[in-house]
Amino acid sequence: AARAASDAARAASRTAAHAEALHYAATACALYERVPGAETEGLLRARLALAETALTCGDYARAESAYRL
C-alpha cells in the first residue's frame, strides 16, 4: 500500500496535481512508518517526495518536518 501511495504521489506530481500529490506522499510516509522493519529506502524516498511536494504547495512547516528524520 505504501508503494502504491508513493506511485500515486509521483503520478499526481507529473500532472501538476500538487494537492493530491501532497496527500498521497503523506499517506505513503504514514504507511511506511507504521510497518516495523519497513524498507528504509522507500521511507526516505517517500519523505523526500513529501518535502518537495509540500514546498511546491507552500507548506514550509510540513516540508521542514519531512526533511528531518
PyMOL Python script that loads the backbone (N, CA, C, O; Angstrom):
from pymol import cmd

cmd.read_pdbstr("""\
ATOM      1  N   ALA A   1       0.821  -1.184   0.000  1.00  0.00           N
ATOM      2  CA  ALA A   1       0.000   0.000   0.000  1.00  0.00           C
ATOM      3  C   ALA A   1       0.871   1.255   0.000  1.00  0.00           C
ATOM      4  O   ALA A   1       0.544   2.250  -0.647  1.00  0.00           O
ATOM      5  N   ALA A   2       1.987   1.196   0.736  1.00  0.00           N
ATOM      6  CA  ALA A   2       2.882   2.355   0.784  1.00  0.00           C
ATOM      7  C   ALA A   2       3.491   2.619  -0.580  1.00  0.00           C
ATOM      8  O   ALA A   2       3.596   3.771  -1.003  1.00  0.00           O
ATOM      9  N   ARG A   3       3.890   1.567  -1.269  1.00  0.00           N
ATOM     10  CA  ARG A   3       4.444   1.741  -2.623  1.00  0.00           C
ATOM     11  C   ARG A   3       3.394   2.299  -3.574  1.00  0.00           C
ATOM     12  O   ARG A   3       3.698   3.153  -4.408  1.00  0.00           O
ATOM     13  N   ALA A   4       2.175   1.826  -3.453  1.00  0.00           N
ATOM     14  CA  ALA A   4       1.103   2.332  -4.320  1.00  0.00           C
ATOM     15  C   ALA A   4       0.843   3.811  -4.056  1.00  0.00           C
ATOM     16  O   ALA A   4       0.626   4.580  -4.992  1.00  0.00           O
ATOM     17  N   ALA A   5       0.865   4.211  -2.795  1.00  0.00           N
ATOM     18  CA  ALA A   5       0.671   5.625  -2.465  1.00  0.00           C
ATOM     19  C   ALA A   5       1.832   6.462  -2.999  1.00  0.00           C
ATOM     20  O   ALA A   5       1.624   7.577  -3.478  1.00  0.00           O
ATOM     21  N   SER A   6       3.054   5.927  -2.919  1.00  0.00           N
ATOM     22  CA  SER A   6       4.217   6.635  -3.478  1.00  0.00           C
ATOM     23  C   SER A   6       4.084   6.792  -4.984  1.00  0.00           C
ATOM     24  O   SER A   6       4.368   7.858  -5.530  1.00  0.00           O
ATOM     25  N   ASP A   7       3.653   5.734  -5.651  1.00  0.00           N
ATOM     26  CA  ASP A   7       3.451   5.801  -7.101  1.00  0.00           C
ATOM     27  C   ASP A   7       2.369   6.823  -7.451  1.00  0.00           C
ATOM     28  O   ASP A   7       2.505   7.571  -8.420  1.00  0.00           O
ATOM     29  N   ALA A   8       1.309   6.851  -6.669  1.00  0.00           N
ATOM     30  CA  ALA A   8       0.232   7.812  -6.911  1.00  0.00           C
ATOM     31  C   ALA A   8       0.718   9.242  -6.701  1.00  0.00           C
ATOM     32  O   ALA A   8       0.324  10.147  -7.436  1.00  0.00           O
ATOM     33  N   ALA A   9       1.567   9.446  -5.708  1.00  0.00           N
ATOM     34  CA  ALA A   9       2.118  10.785  -5.467  1.00  0.00           C
ATOM     35  C   ALA A   9       2.972  11.239  -6.651  1.00  0.00           C
ATOM     36  O   ALA A   9       2.876  12.389  -7.081  1.00  0.00           O
ATOM     37  N   ARG A  10       3.800  10.349  -7.176  1.00  0.00           N
ATOM     38  CA  ARG A  10       4.627  10.699  -8.346  1.00  0.00           C
ATOM     39  C   ARG A  10       3.761  10.995  -9.561  1.00  0.00           C
ATOM     40  O   ARG A  10       4.029  11.946 -10.295  1.00  0.00           O
ATOM     41  N   ALA A  11       2.734  10.197  -9.778  1.00  0.00           N
ATOM     42  CA  ALA A  11       1.837  10.423 -10.913  1.00  0.00           C
ATOM     43  C   ALA A  11       1.109  11.759 -10.779  1.00  0.00           C
ATOM     44  O   ALA A  11       0.961  12.493 -11.757  1.00  0.00           O
ATOM     45  N   ALA A  12       0.663  12.066  -9.579  1.00  0.00           N
ATOM     46  CA  ALA A  12      -0.030  13.337  -9.363  1.00  0.00           C
ATOM     47  C   ALA A  12       0.928  14.513  -9.574  1.00  0.00           C
ATOM     48  O   ALA A  12       0.538  15.538 -10.133  1.00  0.00           O
ATOM     49  N   SER A  13       2.162  14.370  -9.135  1.00  0.00           N
ATOM     50  CA  SER A  13       3.145  15.443  -9.337  1.00  0.00           C
ATOM     51  C   SER A  13       3.415  15.681 -10.814  1.00  0.00           C
ATOM     52  O   SER A  13       3.536  16.823 -11.256  1.00  0.00           O
ATOM     53  N   ARG A  14       3.508  14.602 -11.571  1.00  0.00           N
ATOM     54  CA  ARG A  14       3.775  14.735 -13.012  1.00  0.00           C
ATOM     55  C   ARG A  14       2.659  15.476 -13.732  1.00  0.00           C
ATOM     56  O   ARG A  14       2.898  16.120 -14.754  1.00  0.00           O
ATOM     57  N   THR A  15       1.451  15.390 -13.210  1.00  0.00           N
ATOM     58  CA  THR A  15       0.319  16.052 -13.853  1.00  0.00           C
ATOM     59  C   THR A  15      -0.031  17.377 -13.181  1.00  0.00           C
ATOM     60  O   THR A  15      -1.084  17.957 -13.444  1.00  0.00           O
ATOM     61  N   ALA A  16       0.857  17.845 -12.315  1.00  0.00           N
ATOM     62  CA  ALA A  16       0.690  19.122 -11.604  1.00  0.00           C
ATOM     63  C   ALA A  16      -0.526  19.127 -10.681  1.00  0.00           C
ATOM     64  O   ALA A  16      -1.097  20.185 -10.418  1.00  0.00           O
ATOM     65  N   ALA A  17      -0.920  17.972 -10.196  1.00  0.00           N
ATOM     66  CA  ALA A  17      -1.996  17.873  -9.211  1.00  0.00           C
ATOM     67  C   ALA A  17      -1.338  17.875  -7.829  1.00  0.00           C
ATOM     68  O   ALA A  17      -1.282  16.850  -7.148  1.00  0.00           O
ATOM     69  N   HIS A  18      -0.848  19.038  -7.438  1.00  0.00           N
ATOM     70  CA  HIS A  18       0.008  19.136  -6.259  1.00  0.00           C
ATOM     71  C   HIS A  18      -0.694  18.810  -4.954  1.00  0.00           C
ATOM     72  O   HIS A  18      -0.092  18.188  -4.079  1.00  0.00           O
ATOM     73  N   ALA A  19      -1.932  19.206  -4.797  1.00  0.00           N
ATOM     74  CA  ALA A  19      -2.654  18.887  -3.561  1.00  0.00           C
ATOM     75  C   ALA A  19      -2.821  17.379  -3.414  1.00  0.00           C
ATOM     76  O   ALA A  19      -2.665  16.837  -2.320  1.00  0.00           O
ATOM     77  N   GLU A  20      -3.136  16.708  -4.505  1.00  0.00           N
ATOM     78  CA  GLU A  20      -3.274  15.253  -4.472  1.00  0.00           C
ATOM     79  C   GLU A  20      -1.927  14.598  -4.213  1.00  0.00           C
ATOM     80  O   GLU A  20      -1.844  13.623  -3.466  1.00  0.00           O
ATOM     81  N   ALA A  21      -0.880  15.122  -4.820  1.00  0.00           N
ATOM     82  CA  ALA A  21       0.460  14.580  -4.607  1.00  0.00           C
ATOM     83  C   ALA A  21       0.848  14.696  -3.137  1.00  0.00           C
ATOM     84  O   ALA A  21       1.439  13.776  -2.570  1.00  0.00           O
ATOM     85  N   LEU A  22       0.516  15.818  -2.529  1.00  0.00           N
ATOM     86  CA  LEU A  22       0.814  16.019  -1.114  1.00  0.00           C
ATOM     87  C   LEU A  22       0.072  14.992  -0.261  1.00  0.00           C
ATOM     88  O   LEU A  22       0.644  14.416   0.663  1.00  0.00           O
ATOM     89  N   HIS A  23      -1.167  14.774  -0.568  1.00  0.00           N
ATOM     90  CA  HIS A  23      -1.971  13.785   0.167  1.00  0.00           C
ATOM     91  C   HIS A  23      -1.368  12.386   0.040  1.00  0.00           C
ATOM     92  O   HIS A  23      -1.179  11.700   1.045  1.00  0.00           O
ATOM     93  N   TYR A  24      -1.068  11.965  -1.173  1.00  0.00           N
ATOM     94  CA  TYR A  24      -0.533  10.626  -1.387  1.00  0.00           C
ATOM     95  C   TYR A  24       0.863  10.464  -0.793  1.00  0.00           C
ATOM     96  O   TYR A  24       1.187   9.399  -0.268  1.00  0.00           O
ATOM     97  N   ALA A  25       1.685  11.493  -0.867  1.00  0.00           N
ATOM     98  CA  ALA A  25       3.019  11.419  -0.282  1.00  0.00           C
ATOM     99  C   ALA A  25       2.927  11.290   1.240  1.00  0.00           C
ATOM    100  O   ALA A  25       3.669  10.516   1.844  1.00  0.00           O
ATOM    101  N   ALA A  26       2.028  12.039   1.851  1.00  0.00           N
ATOM    102  CA  ALA A  26       1.834  11.944   3.300  1.00  0.00           C
ATOM    103  C   ALA A  26       1.317  10.561   3.686  1.00  0.00           C
ATOM    104  O   ALA A  26       1.731   9.992   4.696  1.00  0.00           O
ATOM    105  N   THR A  27       0.416  10.033   2.878  1.00  0.00           N
ATOM    106  CA  THR A  27      -0.112   8.692   3.135  1.00  0.00           C
ATOM    107  C   THR A  27       0.993   7.655   3.032  1.00  0.00           C
ATOM    108  O   THR A  27       1.081   6.757   3.869  1.00  0.00           O
ATOM    109  N   ALA A  28       1.840   7.771   2.009  1.00  0.00           N
ATOM    110  CA  ALA A  28       2.950   6.829   1.845  1.00  0.00           C
ATOM    111  C   ALA A  28       3.874   6.874   3.056  1.00  0.00           C
ATOM    112  O   ALA A  28       4.274   5.830   3.571  1.00  0.00           O
ATOM    113  N   CYS A  29       4.210   8.062   3.505  1.00  0.00           N
ATOM    114  CA  CYS A  29       5.071   8.194   4.687  1.00  0.00           C
ATOM    115  C   CYS A  29       4.439   7.536   5.906  1.00  0.00           C
ATOM    116  O   CYS A  29       5.093   6.783   6.626  1.00  0.00           O
ATOM    117  N   ALA A  30       3.183   7.823   6.125  1.00  0.00           N
ATOM    118  CA  ALA A  30       2.491   7.253   7.283  1.00  0.00           C
ATOM    119  C   ALA A  30       2.467   5.730   7.221  1.00  0.00           C
ATOM    120  O   ALA A  30       2.648   5.061   8.238  1.00  0.00           O
ATOM    121  N   LEU A  31       2.245   5.188   6.037  1.00  0.00           N
ATOM    122  CA  LEU A  31       2.208   3.739   5.897  1.00  0.00           C
ATOM    123  C   LEU A  31       3.593   3.126   6.103  1.00  0.00           C
ATOM    124  O   LEU A  31       3.721   2.117   6.798  1.00  0.00           O
ATOM    125  N   TYR A  32       4.612   3.711   5.519  1.00  0.00           N
ATOM    126  CA  TYR A  32       5.969   3.188   5.717  1.00  0.00           C
ATOM    127  C   TYR A  32       6.371   3.244   7.192  1.00  0.00           C
ATOM    128  O   TYR A  32       7.023   2.325   7.688  1.00  0.00           O
ATOM    129  N   GLU A  33       5.992   4.301   7.889  1.00  0.00           N
ATOM    130  CA  GLU A  33       6.374   4.461   9.286  1.00  0.00           C
ATOM    131  C   GLU A  33       5.648   3.494  10.211  1.00  0.00           C
ATOM    132  O   GLU A  33       6.127   3.218  11.311  1.00  0.00           O
ATOM    133  N   ARG A  34       4.517   2.982   9.790  1.00  0.00           N
ATOM    134  CA  ARG A  34       3.739   2.052  10.623  1.00  0.00           C
ATOM    135  C   ARG A  34       4.230   0.626  10.541  1.00  0.00           C
ATOM    136  O   ARG A  34       3.912  -0.188  11.408  1.00  0.00           O
ATOM    137  N   VAL A  35       5.007   0.304   9.506  1.00  0.00           N
ATOM    138  CA  VAL A  35       5.445  -1.073   9.296  1.00  0.00           C
ATOM    139  C   VAL A  35       6.793  -1.293   9.983  1.00  0.00           C
ATOM    140  O   VAL A  35       7.782  -0.658   9.618  1.00  0.00           O
ATOM    141  N   PRO A  36       6.841  -2.178  10.965  1.00  0.00           N
ATOM    142  CA  PRO A  36       8.123  -2.458  11.616  1.00  0.00           C
ATOM    143  C   PRO A  36       9.106  -3.049  10.597  1.00  0.00           C
ATOM    144  O   PRO A  36       8.761  -3.970   9.857  1.00  0.00           O
ATOM    145  N   GLY A  37      10.300  -2.525  10.566  1.00  0.00           N
ATOM    146  CA  GLY A  37      11.311  -3.029   9.641  1.00  0.00           C
ATOM    147  C   GLY A  37      11.033  -2.667   8.197  1.00  0.00           C
ATOM    148  O   GLY A  37      11.526  -3.332   7.286  1.00  0.00           O
ATOM    149  N   ALA A  38      10.257  -1.627   7.976  1.00  0.00           N
ATOM    150  CA  ALA A  38       9.946  -1.211   6.600  1.00  0.00           C
ATOM    151  C   ALA A  38      11.234  -0.851   5.878  1.00  0.00           C
ATOM    152  O   ALA A  38      12.219  -0.442   6.493  1.00  0.00           O
ATOM    153  N   GLU A  39      11.206  -1.007   4.593  1.00  0.00           N
ATOM    154  CA  GLU A  39      12.394  -0.692   3.811  1.00  0.00           C
ATOM    155  C   GLU A  39      12.772   0.777   3.987  1.00  0.00           C
ATOM    156  O   GLU A  39      11.960   1.677   3.774  1.00  0.00           O
ATOM    157  N   THR A  40      13.988   0.986   4.369  1.00  0.00           N
ATOM    158  CA  THR A  40      14.470   2.332   4.658  1.00  0.00           C
ATOM    159  C   THR A  40      14.477   3.200   3.415  1.00  0.00           C
ATOM    160  O   THR A  40      14.116   4.376   3.476  1.00  0.00           O
ATOM    161  N   GLU A  41      14.880   2.638   2.297  1.00  0.00           N
ATOM    162  CA  GLU A  41      14.938   3.415   1.054  1.00  0.00           C
ATOM    163  C   GLU A  41      13.568   3.926   0.650  1.00  0.00           C
ATOM    164  O   GLU A  41      13.433   5.075   0.231  1.00  0.00           O
ATOM    165  N   GLY A  42      12.563   3.095   0.769  1.00  0.00           N
ATOM    166  CA  GLY A  42      11.200   3.507   0.425  1.00  0.00           C
ATOM    167  C   GLY A  42      10.715   4.628   1.318  1.00  0.00           C
ATOM    168  O   GLY A  42      10.097   5.578   0.839  1.00  0.00           O
ATOM    169  N   LEU A  43      10.986   4.531   2.607  1.00  0.00           N
ATOM    170  CA  LEU A  43      10.585   5.585   3.536  1.00  0.00           C
ATOM    171  C   LEU A  43      11.311   6.884   3.224  1.00  0.00           C
ATOM    172  O   LEU A  43      10.696   7.950   3.222  1.00  0.00           O
ATOM    173  N   LEU A  44      12.596   6.810   2.963  1.00  0.00           N
ATOM    174  CA  LEU A  44      13.355   8.019   2.651  1.00  0.00           C
ATOM    175  C   LEU A  44      12.863   8.675   1.373  1.00  0.00           C
ATOM    176  O   LEU A  44      12.762   9.900   1.301  1.00  0.00           O
ATOM    177  N   ARG A  45      12.560   7.879   0.376  1.00  0.00           N
ATOM    178  CA  ARG A  45      12.024   8.441  -0.875  1.00  0.00           C
ATOM    179  C   ARG A  45      10.656   9.075  -0.645  1.00  0.00           C
ATOM    180  O   ARG A  45      10.359  10.138  -1.191  1.00  0.00           O
ATOM    181  N   ALA A  46       9.835   8.430   0.156  1.00  0.00           N
ATOM    182  CA  ALA A  46       8.503   8.975   0.444  1.00  0.00           C
ATOM    183  C   ALA A  46       8.616  10.294   1.202  1.00  0.00           C
ATOM    184  O   ALA A  46       7.873  11.234   0.920  1.00  0.00           O
ATOM    185  N   ARG A  47       9.538  10.373   2.160  1.00  0.00           N
ATOM    186  CA  ARG A  47       9.713  11.617   2.915  1.00  0.00           C
ATOM    187  C   ARG A  47      10.252  12.732   2.031  1.00  0.00           C
ATOM    188  O   ARG A  47       9.847  13.887   2.164  1.00  0.00           O
ATOM    189  N   LEU A  48      11.164  12.386   1.129  1.00  0.00           N
ATOM    190  CA  LEU A  48      11.683  13.382   0.201  1.00  0.00           C
ATOM    191  C   LEU A  48      10.574  13.879  -0.724  1.00  0.00           C
ATOM    192  O   LEU A  48      10.474  15.077  -0.985  1.00  0.00           O
ATOM    193  N   ALA A  49       9.749  12.971  -1.215  1.00  0.00           N
ATOM    194  CA  ALA A  49       8.625  13.361  -2.078  1.00  0.00           C
ATOM    195  C   ALA A  49       7.654  14.253  -1.311  1.00  0.00           C
ATOM    196  O   ALA A  49       7.141  15.232  -1.854  1.00  0.00           O
ATOM    197  N   LEU A  50       7.405  13.912  -0.051  1.00  0.00           N
ATOM    198  CA  LEU A  50       6.518  14.735   0.776  1.00  0.00           C
ATOM    199  C   LEU A  50       7.105  16.127   0.954  1.00  0.00           C
ATOM    200  O   LEU A  50       6.394  17.123   0.821  1.00  0.00           O
ATOM    201  N   ALA A  51       8.387  16.204   1.251  1.00  0.00           N
ATOM    202  CA  ALA A  51       9.030  17.507   1.457  1.00  0.00           C
ATOM    203  C   ALA A  51       8.992  18.357   0.195  1.00  0.00           C
ATOM    204  O   ALA A  51       8.668  19.543   0.248  1.00  0.00           O
ATOM    205  N   GLU A  52       9.319  17.753  -0.930  1.00  0.00           N
ATOM    206  CA  GLU A  52       9.338  18.505  -2.194  1.00  0.00           C
ATOM    207  C   GLU A  52       7.937  18.967  -2.585  1.00  0.00           C
ATOM    208  O   GLU A  52       7.757  20.090  -3.057  1.00  0.00           O
ATOM    209  N   THR A  53       6.957  18.109  -2.389  1.00  0.00           N
ATOM    210  CA  THR A  53       5.588  18.471  -2.724  1.00  0.00           C
ATOM    211  C   THR A  53       5.061  19.549  -1.777  1.00  0.00           C
ATOM    212  O   THR A  53       4.356  20.466  -2.198  1.00  0.00           O
ATOM    213  N   ALA A  54       5.410  19.430  -0.507  1.00  0.00           N
ATOM    214  CA  ALA A  54       4.988  20.453   0.459  1.00  0.00           C
ATOM    215  C   ALA A  54       5.600  21.808   0.097  1.00  0.00           C
ATOM    216  O   ALA A  54       4.937  22.837   0.216  1.00  0.00           O
ATOM    217  N   LEU A  55       6.848  21.813  -0.339  1.00  0.00           N
ATOM    218  CA  LEU A  55       7.462  23.064  -0.783  1.00  0.00           C
ATOM    219  C   LEU A  55       6.706  23.652  -1.964  1.00  0.00           C
ATOM    220  O   LEU A  55       6.456  24.857  -2.011  1.00  0.00           O
ATOM    221  N   THR A  56       6.346  22.809  -2.911  1.00  0.00           N
ATOM    222  CA  THR A  56       5.604  23.257  -4.081  1.00  0.00           C
ATOM    223  C   THR A  56       4.269  23.870  -3.679  1.00  0.00           C
ATOM    224  O   THR A  56       3.814  24.841  -4.284  1.00  0.00           O
ATOM    225  N   CYS A  57       3.650  23.298  -2.657  1.00  0.00           N
ATOM    226  CA  CYS A  57       2.345  23.794  -2.190  1.00  0.00           C
ATOM    227  C   CYS A  57       2.477  24.961  -1.223  1.00  0.00           C
ATOM    228  O   CYS A  57       1.471  25.534  -0.806  1.00  0.00           O
ATOM    229  N   GLY A  58       3.696  25.316  -0.866  1.00  0.00           N
ATOM    230  CA  GLY A  58       3.891  26.424   0.056  1.00  0.00           C
ATOM    231  C   GLY A  58       3.708  26.054   1.518  1.00  0.00           C
ATOM    232  O   GLY A  58       3.577  26.938   2.366  1.00  0.00           O
ATOM    233  N   ASP A  59       3.696  24.777   1.825  1.00  0.00           N
ATOM    234  CA  ASP A  59       3.548  24.305   3.204  1.00  0.00           C
ATOM    235  C   ASP A  59       4.946  24.071   3.771  1.00  0.00           C
ATOM    236  O   ASP A  59       5.416  22.937   3.859  1.00  0.00           O
ATOM    237  N   TYR A  60       5.603  25.171   4.154  1.00  0.00           N
ATOM    238  CA  TYR A  60       7.011  25.117   4.534  1.00  0.00           C
ATOM    239  C   TYR A  60       7.252  24.374   5.837  1.00  0.00           C
ATOM    240  O   TYR A  60       8.277  23.708   5.985  1.00  0.00           O
ATOM    241  N   ALA A  61       6.340  24.473   6.772  1.00  0.00           N
ATOM    242  CA  ALA A  61       6.495  23.760   8.040  1.00  0.00           C
ATOM    243  C   ALA A  61       6.460  22.252   7.818  1.00  0.00           C
ATOM    244  O   ALA A  61       7.238  21.504   8.410  1.00  0.00           O
ATOM    245  N   ARG A  62       5.553  21.827   6.963  1.00  0.00           N
ATOM    246  CA  ARG A  62       5.455  20.390   6.669  1.00  0.00           C
ATOM    247  C   ARG A  62       6.680  19.916   5.900  1.00  0.00           C
ATOM    248  O   ARG A  62       7.174  18.813   6.129  1.00  0.00           O
ATOM    249  N   ALA A  63       7.166  20.745   4.993  1.00  0.00           N
ATOM    250  CA  ALA A  63       8.369  20.391   4.244  1.00  0.00           C
ATOM    251  C   ALA A  63       9.554  20.240   5.183  1.00  0.00           C
ATOM    252  O   ALA A  63      10.329  19.291   5.069  1.00  0.00           O
ATOM    253  N   GLU A  64       9.691  21.177   6.111  1.00  0.00           N
ATOM    254  CA  GLU A  64      10.810  21.117   7.059  1.00  0.00           C
ATOM    255  C   GLU A  64      10.745  19.853   7.898  1.00  0.00           C
ATOM    256  O   GLU A  64      11.763  19.189   8.095  1.00  0.00           O
ATOM    257  N   SER A  65       9.565  19.512   8.395  1.00  0.00           N
ATOM    258  CA  SER A  65       9.455  18.318   9.229  1.00  0.00           C
ATOM    259  C   SER A  65       9.679  17.045   8.418  1.00  0.00           C
ATOM    260  O   SER A  65      10.184  16.060   8.957  1.00  0.00           O
ATOM    261  N   ALA A  66       9.318  17.041   7.148  1.00  0.00           N
ATOM    262  CA  ALA A  66       9.546  15.867   6.303  1.00  0.00           C
ATOM    263  C   ALA A  66      11.026  15.657   6.022  1.00  0.00           C
ATOM    264  O   ALA A  66      11.477  14.521   5.882  1.00  0.00           O
ATOM    265  N   TYR A  67      11.780  16.742   5.938  1.00  0.00           N
ATOM    266  CA  TYR A  67      13.220  16.621   5.706  1.00  0.00           C
ATOM    267  C   TYR A  67      13.959  16.062   6.914  1.00  0.00           C
ATOM    268  O   TYR A  67      15.050  15.508   6.775  1.00  0.00           O
ATOM    269  N   ARG A  68      13.377  16.204   8.085  1.00  0.00           N
ATOM    270  CA  ARG A  68      14.010  15.699   9.301  1.00  0.00           C
ATOM    271  C   ARG A  68      13.637  14.255   9.529  1.00  0.00           C
ATOM    272  O   ARG A  68      12.530  13.830   9.197  1.00  0.00           O
ATOM    273  N   LEU A  69      14.544  13.511  10.086  1.00  0.00           N
ATOM    274  CA  LEU A  69      14.250  12.122  10.440  1.00  0.00           C
ATOM    275  C   LEU A  69      14.166  11.942  11.917  1.00  0.00           C
ATOM    276  O   LEU A  69      13.924  10.832  12.391  1.00  0.00           O
TER     277      LEU A  69
END
""", "prot")
cmd.dss("prot")
cmd.show_as("cartoon", "prot")
cmd.util.cbc("prot")
cmd.orient("prot")
